[in-house]
Amino acid sequence: MDPSVHLDDEHAVFINSTVNSVYELINAIPGSHLVLSYVKNAYQDDPFRIILELFLVFFALKYMLSKKYKPQDNAVKLTEKEIDDLVEEWKPEPLVPPLSSFDKLNLEKAPLIIGAQSVKPKVAGHAKPLMNLASTNYLELQASERIRQKAIDTLKVYGVGSCGPPGFYGTIDVHMDLERDIAQFLGTEEAIIYAQGFSTISSVIPAFSKRGDLLVVDDGVSFSVQKGVQISRSNVRYFKHNDMQDLERVLDDIRVDDMHKRKLTRRFIVTEGLSANFGDIAPLAKLIELKRKFKYRLILDESQSIGVLGARGAGLTDLFNIDAKEVDMIVGSMSNALCASGGFCAGNTQIVDHQRLSGSAYCFSASIPAMLAVSASEALKYIQEKPQILCDLADRSRSFRQVLSHKSLENLIELSGSDVYSPSPFFHIRVNPAFLRSRGRDDISREDEERLLQDVVDECSAQGVLITRAKYVYDQERKCPRPSIKIYVTIGLTKKENDKAAGVVKSAIVKVFGKWKK
Amino acid sequence: MATTTNSLQVPGIEIQPPPISSSHHHPQQKHQEKNDTTSTLSATGSSTGTTRTTTRARTFSLSSLVGKTRRAYSVSSAYPPKMIHPSLVPASLKPQENTLSVDNDVWFHAKHVTPAQRRNSVAAAHRKYEDFQQKMEEAPMFILVSTYLNYFVLILFGHLRDILGKVFKRSEYAHLRTNQGYAPLVSDFDSFYTRRMYMRIRDCWNRPITGVPTRITAILERVSDDFNKTFRLTGRKIDAINFASYNYLGFAQAEGPCADAVEETVRDYGVSGGSTRAECGSLDIHREAERKVARFVGKEDACIVSMGFATNSTTIPALVGKGCLIISDELNHSSIIFGARLSGASIRVFKHNNMGDLRNLLREVISQGQPRTHRPWKKIMIIVEGLYSMEGSVVNLPELIKLKREFKFYLYVDEAHSIGALGEHGGGVCDFYGINPKHVDILMGTFTKSFGAAGGYIAGDKVVIDHLRLKNHSFCYAETMTPPVTQQVLASLGIMRGEDGTENGRNRIRQLADNAHYFAARLREMGFIVYGDEGSPVVPLLLFNPAKISAFSREMLKRGVAICVVGYPATPIISSRARFCVSAAHTREDLDHALKLISEVGDLLMLKFKKAQ
């Protein structure tokens, strides 16, 4: 209402008559006199109540007529013309930046395999097949006729795609079989499978840890874990990579900080079993001790370790002989050692059931094709039947490391995870900082280092060995590891071939590093 | 009349830009409409006529509350599309047989749009998303009231059971309490909906199947002895007509040319790619699939990713970042939201498929710049889906492209459901409207649906795709698409493009369009409230009351029809629905049989809200 309008007589008469007629109207309703007399009595001799209620009415009106509250609203009022001009003037950046010469090198040098992925694949630009030390085909399951046949049998019953998310008739019986197989293999109550290894952990973490919850994360975790941590929007604390003393310190700090807090939040320790970036193994026994002491739940990413570590290949719990039920969530991938596709999360029934509705990559994505699920099941069976292949693998890895730990290389490179006897089937070769320092100035960039390592890779492939640099999305990693060559050993190569390949890598390093000038 | 002639220019945009005067005139007029409707909607008169910076309707007002609940019904307001009077169609555009060669992948180079494309474009231009009258017609008031009441009773009983249960059955509620110093894994409040509502009707989801999910699927029967807490398979199989799988073109097959090709590939290549694409998992068939997909969708290059969800969630962060803005449709898929959050860009949301709202929002964000600092945005990317799988609505691409001209944003279209399923050549929304794909910056799609495979693709200009090959998370860290799946993509794509020299692919696409039209039209005739634009292979049927979700699903299964039912939170709380995915594999008899059964159940559950025609 506009207050500036004057009430003259006509208005007064009008209002009076309206009020009167409303009063008569109310009177006409049977029983209304009871209400009216109640209202009259209630307000008699009670000015405080009248003031209070008037105030309430006023407040309600004010609230309703007020502008909607927008946090941090500092919008500038602009006229139509100004908006038009601004829209006209605005120039976006190009959708993607132009490729740098290093980008072009990366694109160019990514090997293209002609035909099947195998221990000796044909690579574009090379006449002869190369010895493959760049694929996760550790156990030579890639070539297994048995798995291929099983996949074809499945194809003939189930087709390829599942054509729907698990919730909408995308759960096929072979998926349930695989879930059971994984749970049995690891020794957990249940398991749930996802359609892609990479997306598994980045979906598992936010399914449980929400805003306000607490994640204590190893600072060397792989990219997919980082993304899961990021999207959960929880509070995050980092501890030094695989440093249990530091973890204890962080946990203790938090305990002290939280003393006065009344509400208990969910708390998780997130780490990787076998680190993709460093190739070392988390001390699980100590982790479990700490998690118990400080009442945390443990999320363990075993994407790299499932199928390779431990006497049965069941990962870290197997290696350390710890009951898998002690770890709250074991997350793994079926695309690495198992040479199938997809990922899984194993845990107790409550944990698995919760993900069937809250794991976004489970709920909102089509389930894994039946033939890939069956391949994974079959791969698990194969490893259980022939556990000695795991010893062979450890053997190959050890002899390869021994060659590269030779004195002549000491000043040039360092192997991640200095332990030669580590059962990890892959490791990183990084340039020794002392070598870089010895070559003059300190401003040697990441790109220079990468180019140096690429030269080693090229030299190796010229000598018949396929290796690769570890690839990262540099600008999106939280703390991008230093450039490295990642070597994956495989039992597909015989002992002799393995040693020969190691020799090739060694001499390539000596040759390329010797010639390198900044 | 004036509007009709104006909108006739819509398909022309791919040949030459429309005269500036008309492009200015049209949005103005759109805006006028928008203002009219908002003032109808909000009786408080909050619409400010002069300054167009959006003052949105306040939440408290009754009228806007009604508007909000009703908004959910407005998606199908384009239906039925207005037909163009034949005299208005220029002679050159009159239906011509065989104007297009069988070589399908050059459809976007065709000089003229086909009559169907033209009709779709016109319908898009006429779409009104806040059409109040339409909504009143569609949703009877008593349904709204009873639905809210239904939820009210459910919530009341849920809390009652919680209170009593926590007192008398402490052990069963242990997981909701702090236990030995551990906070509960899921909080009492957060899990209320799951425990007290979803649990009652949990048997309608995650039903296990066996065999191929084609026109008939074999469902494994299961029973629960503890009120849906656990299930037990009985060992029996129920054969049901399958309206649940996204098998649009019927490529979910265990035999035939695709399966043969896949078998061959498994023998040659094995099952896995063995590494990431960036390290050493790039196989020759990946490159071949990428080239073919790029050609099929009409872009320079494409890259493929091993999982559909990850295609969005790992690509969006590679395109935009801090200082950029993502404008997203409110009903966008979870994977887009996931990716958008990961990217670190600011996110704004516009009303579903509502180009008026989008226009206002664009003017606001560009003129205001970044929050607090008011610096101009680095980039603005609009992300929409081609076909919305819960609504059956097709994105209003012609209007979007007009806006793109004016506002210079980048356009990302997720064709997860529309690729293969829309358009006369299966080319997705661009084909549906006859728009040259060059107007869309990023075309994303999945192979899960129409191709009967798995994974997804991103198509765009070469420089964009090269950038993605380096920065897309899936390329650097995730497994490659497995050879058998890649082969399935190649084989089904070959058939769709007619490379096998047969009419097989064309027939499938035609069959799907026929089936979709027929099925939706018959459901509407029967008096059901059906969403979705004309031609959508996803047909949502509105159930409203939560109790009817389970009833409909169970009754249909009893009669041998497998359908998806969806409720809150996947849909607005009021508009629970059943969703039918029509496939080219369905025969007319299948559809007729299913329609008869649906009609039966519809009578039983009183779902025919409109008068049967």
Boltz contact constraints between the chains, C-beta under 6 A:
constraints:
  - contact:
      token1: [A, 68]
      token2: [B, 58]
      max_distance: 6.0
  - contact:
      token1: [A, 75]
      token2: [B, 368]
      max_distance: 6.0
  - contact:
      token1: [A, 78]
      token2: [B, 367]
      max_distance: 6.0
  - contact:
      token1: [A, 83]
      token2: [B, 363]
      max_distance: 6.0
  - contact:
      token1: [A, 83]
      token2: [B, 367]
      max_distance: 6.0
  - contact:
      token1: [A, 86]
      token2: [B, 367]
      max_distance: 6.0
  - contact:
      token1: [A, 87]
      token2: [B, 366]
      max_distance: 6.0
  - contact:
      token1: [A, 90]
      token2: [B, 366]
      max_distance: 6.0
  - contact:
      token1: [A, 90]
      token2: [B, 376]
      max_distance: 6.0
  - contact:
      token1: [A, 92]
      token2: [B, 379]
      max_distance: 6.0
  - contact:
      token1: [A, 92]
      token2: [B, 408]
      max_distance: 6.0
  - contact:
      token1: [A, 93]
      token2: [B, 378]
      max_distance: 6.0
  - contact:
      token1: [A, 93]
      token2: [B, 379]
      max_distance: 6.0
  - contact:
      token1: [A, 95]
      token2: [B, 410]
      max_distance: 6.0
  - contact:
      token1: [A, 95]
      token2: [B, 441]
      max_distance: 6.0
  - contact:
      token1: [A, 95]
      token2: [B, 464]
      max_distance: 6.0
  - contact:
      token1: [A, 96]
      token2: [B, 464]
      max_distance: 6.0
  - contact:
      token1: [A, 96]
      token2: [B, 467]
      max_distance: 6.0
  - contact:
      token1: [A, 103]
      token2: [B, 470]
      max_distance: 6.0
  - contact:
      token1: [A, 106]
      token2: [B, 470]
      max_distance: 6.0
  - contact:
      token1: [A, 110]
      token2: [B, 278]
      max_distance: 6.0
  - contact:
      token1: [A, 110]
      token2: [B, 282]
      max_distance: 6.0
  - contact:
      token1: [A, 111]
      token2: [B, 280]
      max_distance: 6.0
  - contact:
      token1: [A, 112]
      token2: [B, 282]
      max_distance: 6.0
  - contact:
      token1: [A, 113]
      token2: [B, 283]
      max_distance: 6.0
  - contact:
      token1: [A, 114]
      token2: [B, 284]
      max_distance: 6.0
  - contact:
      token1: [A, 116]
      token2: [B, 268]
      max_distance: 6.0
  - contact:
      token1: [A, 116]
      token2: [B, 269]
      max_distance: 6.0
  - contact:
      token1: [A, 116]
      token2: [B, 270]
      max_distance: 6.0
  - contact:
      token1: [A, 117]
      token2: [B, 273]
      max_distance: 6.0
  - contact:
      token1: [A, 117]
      token2: [B, 274]
      max_distance: 6.0
  - contact:
      token1: [A, 134]
      token2: [B, 279]
      max_distance: 6.0
  - contact:
      token1: [A, 134]
      token2: [B, 280]
      max_distance: 6.0
  - contact:
      token1: [A, 135]
      token2: [B, 274]
      max_distance: 6.0
  - contact:
      token1: [A, 135]
      token2: [B, 275]
      max_distance: 6.0
  - contact:
      token1: [A, 135]
      token2: [B, 280]
      max_distance: 6.0
  - contact:
      token1: [A, 136]
      token2: [B, 274]
      max_distance: 6.0
  - contact:
      token1: [A, 137]
      token2: [B, 274]
      max_distance: 6.0
  - contact:
      token1: [A, 142]
      token2: [B, 270]
      max_distance: 6.0
  - contact:
      token1: [A, 142]
      token2: [B, 274]
      max_distance: 6.0
  - contact:
      token1: [A, 148]
      token2: [B, 266]
      max_distance: 6.0
  - contact:
      token1: [A, 148]
      token2: [B, 270]
      max_distance: 6.0
  - contact:
      token1: [A, 151]
      token2: [B, 266]
      max_distance: 6.0
  - contact:
      token1: [A, 151]
      token2: [B, 271]
      max_distance: 6.0
  - contact:
      token1: [A, 152]
      token2: [B, 263]
      max_distance: 6.0
  - contact:
      token1: [A, 152]
      token2: [B, 266]
      max_distance: 6.0
  - contact:
      token1: [A, 155]
      token2: [B, 262]
      max_distance: 6.0
  - contact:
      token1: [A, 156]
      token2: [B, 254]
      max_distance: 6.0
  - contact:
      token1: [A, 157]
      token2: [B, 254]
      max_distance: 6.0
  - contact:
      token1: [A, 158]
      token2: [B, 212]
      max_distance: 6.0
  - contact:
      token1: [A, 159]
      token2: [B, 212]
      max_distance: 6.0
  - contact:
      token1: [A, 159]
      token2: [B, 252]
      max_distance: 6.0
  - contact:
      token1: [A, 159]
      token2: [B, 253]
      max_distance: 6.0
  - contact:
      token1: [A, 159]
      token2: [B, 254]
      max_distance: 6.0
  - contact:
      token1: [A, 160]
      token2: [B, 262]
      max_distance: 6.0
  - contact:
      token1: [A, 160]
      token2: [B, 452]
      max_distance: 6.0
  - contact:
      token1: [A, 160]
      token2: [B, 453]
      max_distance: 6.0
  - contact:
      token1: [A, 160]
      token2: [B, 488]
      max_distance: 6.0
  - contact:
      token1: [A, 161]
      token2: [B, 252]
      max_distance: 6.0
  - contact:
      token1: [A, 161]
      token2: [B, 448]
      max_distance: 6.0
  - contact:
      token1: [A, 161]
      token2: [B, 452]
      max_distance: 6.0
  - contact:
      token1: [A, 161]
      token2: [B, 453]
      max_distance: 6.0
  - contact:
      token1: [A, 161]
      token2: [B, 454]
      max_distance: 6.0
  - contact:
      token1: [A, 163]
      token2: [B, 213]
      max_distance: 6.0
  - contact:
      token1: [A, 163]
      token2: [B, 245]
      max_distance: 6.0
  - contact:
      token1: [A, 163]
      token2: [B, 246]
      max_distance: 6.0
  - contact:
      token1: [A, 163]
      token2: [B, 247]
      max_distance: 6.0
  - contact:
      token1: [A, 163]
      token2: [B, 252]
      max_distance: 6.0
  - contact:
      token1: [A, 164]
      token2: [B, 245]
      max_distance: 6.0
  - contact:
      token1: [A, 164]
      token2: [B, 246]
      max_distance: 6.0
  - contact:
      token1: [A, 167]
      token2: [B, 205]
      max_distance: 6.0
  - contact:
      token1: [A, 167]
      token2: [B, 206]
      max_distance: 6.0
  - contact:
      token1: [A, 168]
      token2: [B, 244]
      max_distance: 6.0
  - contact:
      token1: [A, 168]
      token2: [B, 564]
      max_distance: 6.0
  - contact:
      token1: [A, 169]
      token2: [B, 207]
      max_distance: 6.0
  - contact:
      token1: [A, 169]
      token2: [B, 209]
      max_distance: 6.0
  - contact:
      token1: [A, 169]
      token2: [B, 244]
      max_distance: 6.0
  - contact:
      token1: [A, 169]
      token2: [B, 245]
      max_distance: 6.0
  - contact:
      token1: [A, 169]
      token2: [B, 562]
      max_distance: 6.0
  - contact:
      token1: [A, 171]
      token2: [B, 206]
      max_distance: 6.0
  - contact:
      token1: [A, 171]
      token2: [B, 208]
      max_distance: 6.0
  - contact:
      token1: [A, 172]
      token2: [B, 209]
      max_distance: 6.0
  - contact:
      token1: [A, 173]
      token2: [B, 208]
      max_distance: 6.0
  - contact:
      token1: [A, 173]
      token2: [B, 210]
      max_distance: 6.0
  - contact:
      token1: [A, 195]
      token2: [B, 307]
      max_distance: 6.0
  - contact:
      token1: [A, 196]
      token2: [B, 306]
      max_distance: 6.0
  - contact:
      token1: [A, 196]
      token2: [B, 307]
      max_distance: 6.0
  - contact:
      token1: [A, 196]
      token2: [B, 310]
      max_distance: 6.0
  - contact:
      token1: [A, 196]
      token2: [B, 478]
      max_distance: 6.0
  - contact:
      token1: [A, 197]
      token2: [B, 479]
      max_distance: 6.0
  - contact:
      token1: [A, 198]
      token2: [B, 477]
      max_distance: 6.0
  - contact:
      token1: [A, 198]
      token2: [B, 478]
      max_distance: 6.0
  - contact:
      token1: [A, 199]
      token2: [B, 310]
      max_distance: 6.0
  - contact:
      token1: [A, 223]
      token2: [B, 477]
      max_distance: 6.0
  - contact:
      token1: [A, 227]
      token2: [B, 342]
      max_distance: 6.0
  - contact:
      token1: [A, 231]
      token2: [B, 341]
      max_distance: 6.0
  - contact:
      token1: [A, 231]
      token2: [B, 342]
      max_distance: 6.0
  - contact:
      token1: [A, 264]
      token2: [B, 178]
      max_distance: 6.0
  - contact:
      token1: [A, 264]
      token2: [B, 183]
      max_distance: 6.0
  - contact:
      token1: [A, 265]
      token2: [B, 183]
      max_distance: 6.0
  - contact:
      token1: [A, 266]
      token2: [B, 183]
      max_distance: 6.0
  - contact:
      token1: [A, 295]
      token2: [B, 181]
      max_distance: 6.0
  - contact:
      token1: [A, 295]
      token2: [B, 182]
      max_distance: 6.0
  - contact:
      token1: [A, 335]
      token2: [B, 479]
      max_distance: 6.0
  - contact:
      token1: [A, 339]
      token2: [B, 272]
      max_distance: 6.0
  - contact:
      token1: [A, 341]
      token2: [B, 479]
      max_distance: 6.0
  - contact:
      token1: [A, 341]
      token2: [B, 482]
      max_distance: 6.0
  - contact:
      token1: [A, 360]
      token2: [B, 334]
      max_distance: 6.0
  - contact:
      token1: [A, 361]
      token2: [B, 309]
      max_distance: 6.0
  - contact:
      token1: [A, 364]
      token2: [B, 309]
      max_distance: 6.0
  - contact:
      token1: [A, 364]
      token2: [B, 334]
      max_distance: 6.0
  - contact:
      token1: [A, 365]
      token2: [B, 308]
      max_distance: 6.0
  - contact:
      token1: [A, 365]
      token2: [B, 309]
      max_distance: 6.0
  - contact:
      token1: [A, 366]
      token2: [B, 308]
      max_distance: 6.0
  - contact:
      token1: [A, 366]
      token2: [B, 448]
      max_distance: 6.0
  - contact:
      token1: [A, 369]
      token2: [B, 454]
      max_distance: 6.0
  - contact:
      token1: [A, 375]
      token2: [B, 271]
      max_distance: 6.0
  - contact:
      token1: [A, 468]
      token2: [B, 279]
      max_distance: 6.0
  - contact:
      token1: [A, 468]
      token2: [B, 280]
      max_distance: 6.0
  - contact:
      token1: [A, 471]
      token2: [B, 278]
      max_distance: 6.0
  - contact:
      token1: [A, 471]
      token2: [B, 279]
      max_distance: 6.0
  - contact:
      token1: [A, 471]
      token2: [B, 476]
      max_distance: 6.0
  - contact:
      token1: [A, 473]
      token2: [B, 471]
      max_distance: 6.0
  - contact:
      token1: [A, 473]
      token2: [B, 476]
      max_distance: 6.0
